[in-house]
Amino acid sequence: MVAPVQSFANPAADDGIGDASTGRDPSALDEVGALTRETLGERVTGELRALLVAGRLAPGEKLSLRRVAEALSVSMMPVREAVSRLAADGALEVLPGRAVRVPVLRLAQFRELTRVRLVVEGFAAEEAAKAANEAEIEEIARHEAAFRQAASADPPDAAGAVAANRNLHFTLYEAARMPTLVEMIERLWLKAGPILNLDMRHEPRRLDGGSAVVSHAALLDALRRRDPQAARAALEADIAAAAAHIESTGGLAP
C-alpha cells in the first residue's frame, strides 16, 4: 500500500518556539497522530477492497474510474490512487489504454492460490484454536448460525451467506492474535474473493446442505474443544471443497 507523503520539516522552524513545558524542541513523533488520519485514497481503497473480497466485482469485470468517483462522491485522484494500490497487490489489473478490470484467474494461478491459502489460513485456524477467548468463539458461533440460516433459506440468501462466511473466517483469523498473518490473508482474499464469492452467489448448491455448512460446524466444534489440529482440518476442508467446486464449473481461464 502506498503510504501518504509525510513532511519531515521541524514544526518549530517557522516560529522558533520550542516546547516550554519540557525545555526541548517538539519531536517529529508529536505530529504522528495528525499524519495517520485516513486519506480519501485509503477510504476508496477500503471500499473497493470490500467489494472484491465480497465477490461484488466479478472476474473480468471492467471498472469505470469515473463511475467509481461519482458513486463515492470523490474526485478522480483518490480513485486513481486506490487503483494503483490494488493493482500493486494483484487485485486489479490495468490494461492497455488505461482500462481497469478485475483479473481473471488462470487455472494454474487458482491452484497455487489455493495451496497457499491451505497453508496460511490453516495455520491461522490452528493458532486461533489455542488463543481464542470465549467471547470470540461465541462470535464465530453467531456467524456460523447466520451462515446456516442464510444457506437454508428458500431460496438461499446468497448475499447473507457471503457476508456471514467472510465474518466467520476473519473473526477466526483475528482470534489468532497475529495482525501480520491477518494482513497476509486479506491479500489472499483480495485475489480469491471475486471468484470464490461470485461462485457462492450463483451456485445455491454450495449453500443448502453443502460442504461449507458441514465444515463450519466442524470448525466451531474444534474451537470449543480447543483442538488445533481439528480446527485446521475443518478449515482446510472448507477451502478445498470450495476450490474443487470452482474448478468443476470451468469458470477459470486455461
N, C-alpha and C positions, 0 to 999 in steps of 0.2 A: 504494500500500500504506500502511495506517495505521501510523505509527511509534509505538512504545511511549512512554508519557508519561515524561519524564525530569525529575528533580529538579535544580534549579539552586542548591540551598542550598549554602553553604560547608561542606565536610566538616569544617573545623576549628572551626566555630561552636559546637558543643556542648561542646567541652572546652578551647578556647582554645589548643590545641597546634599549632604550626607544623611545618615540615619542618626538623629540626635540622641535616640534612646540607647544606642549601643556604642556610639562614637566611631562607627565604621561606615564605609560606603555600602549602599544596598547591594546585596548579592543578586546575580542574574537569576538564581533559584527563586528569589522572592517573586519573580514575574511569571513563573511557570504556570501557575493557576490560570492566568489570563490567556496563555498560549494554547492550552489544551481544550478550549471550547470547540465544540463540533462545528466544522465549516459546512457550507452548503454542499460542497463537493462530497464530503463524508456522508451527509444526510441522503443525497441522491444515490450514492454507492450503497448505503444500507437498504434503501427501498428496492433497488434493482437486485441486490443480493437476496432479499427476502422473496422476490418473485421467482428468481432462478431456483432457489432451494425448494420452494413450494411447487415447482413444476408449472407455474403460471405462464412462463415463457417456454415455448416448445422448441425442441431441437430443430435447427434450420430456420427458425422464425427471424425475420429481419426487423430491426428496430429503427424507428424514425426518431432521431435525436430531437427534432423539433416537437414531435408529439409528446415525448417524454418531458421536455421542458414545459410544455403547456399543461400537461397533466399535474405536474408538481409545482407549477407556478414559480419557476425559476428561469434564469437566463440560460443561454446555451453553454456558457463557460463551465458551470459546475457539472453539467451533463457530460461534456467532453472530458472533464477531469475524472468523473466516475467511470466512464467507458475505458479510459486509459488504465485505470487501476484494475478493472475487471478483466481487461484484455491481458494485462501482465500476469494475472492469476490463471489464465486459460479459460475463464468463464464466458468470455465473449471473444469474438474474432472480428478484426477489421479487414474487409475485403477490398480489392482494387476499386477505386472510385470512392473510397471512404465509407462504403456501406458497412453496417454493423449487423451481425447476426449471432444467434446462439449456435455454438458449434454442434455439428452432427458427429457423434462419436463413431469411430470405426470399430468393428468387432474386436480387433486386437487391443485397441485403446480401452474398450469397456472391460475386457477380461483382465487387463493389467490393473485398471482402477479397482475392480472387484477384489483382486488378490491383495492389493494394498489395504483396502477397507477391512478385509477379514483380519489382517494383522493388527492394524491400528485400532479399529473400533472393538475388535475382540479383546485387545489388551485393556481398553478403557472400561469395558464391561467387567472384566476380571478385577480391576482396581476399584471400581465402584462397589462391587460386592463386599470389598473389605473396608471401604471408607464411608459409605453412605450412612447417614443417620436415619432415624425412624421417620422424621418429617419428610425427608427426600424420598424414602421408599413409598410412603403413602401418597406423595405427589405423583410418583411414577404409576402407582396403582390407579389413581384418578384418570391419568391419561390412558392407561390400558383399558379401563372401563369405557371411556369416551370413544376409543377406537372400536371396541367391540360393539358398542351401541350404534355407531355410525355404519359399521360394516354389516350389521344385521338388519338395518332399516330396509323397508320395502318401498321404493328401490333403495339400494345402498347410498348413503350420504358420502359421496366420494370426497367432496371438499372438506367435510368434517373429519373424515378418516385421515386425509393427508395432513391436516393440522395436528390432530392428536398423535399421529405417528411421529411427526417432527418433534413435538413437545416431549413425547416419551423418550425418544432417543437422546435429545440434548439435555434433558433433566438427568438422565443416566450418566452421560459423559461428564457433565459438570460435577456430579457427585464423586467423580474420581479424584477431585482436588488437584487437577493438573491443567492450569489455564493454557499452557503451550500445546498440550495434547488436544484440547478443545479447538484451538485455532487451526491445528492441522486437520482435524475432522471437518471443520467448517469449509476449508478449502476443497476437501474431497467432495463434500456435498454440493459445492458450487458447480462442480463438473458433473456429478452424478444426478443431482436433483431434477434437472429438466426431464431426463428420460425415465428415471425411477417414478417420479410422482405423476408425470403425464400418463405413464402406463397404468398407475393405480387409479387415476381419474377415469380412464377409458376402458378399464378391464374389471368389471364387477366381480369376475371370477376370483380375483386376488383378494376380495374382501369377505363376502359372506361365506363363512366356513373355511376360509383359505388358510394358507400356511402362516401368514403373519399373525393371525389370531392365536394360533397354537404356539408359535414362537414367543409371542409377548407374554402369554400366560406362563410358559416355562421359565422365561426370564424373571418375571415377578416372583415366582416361587423360589427360584435360586437366590434372589436378593434377600428374601425373607429368611431363608435358611443360612445366609452368609456363606454361600458355596461359590467361590470364584470360578472354578472350572465349569460348573453347570451354567453359570451366567454367561461365560464366554461361549460355550457350546450353543446356547439358545440364541445368542446374538448372531453368531456365525451362521446358524441355520436360517435365520431370518434373511440375512444378506444373500446367502447362496440360493435360496428358493426364489427370491425376487429376481436375481440375476439370471437364473435358468429360465424363468418365465419370459423375461425380456428377450433373451436370445431366441426363444422359440417363436416369438412373434415376427421375427425378421425385420424389426424396426431399426436395426443398426446398419451403418454403411459397411460394404465389404472390406 
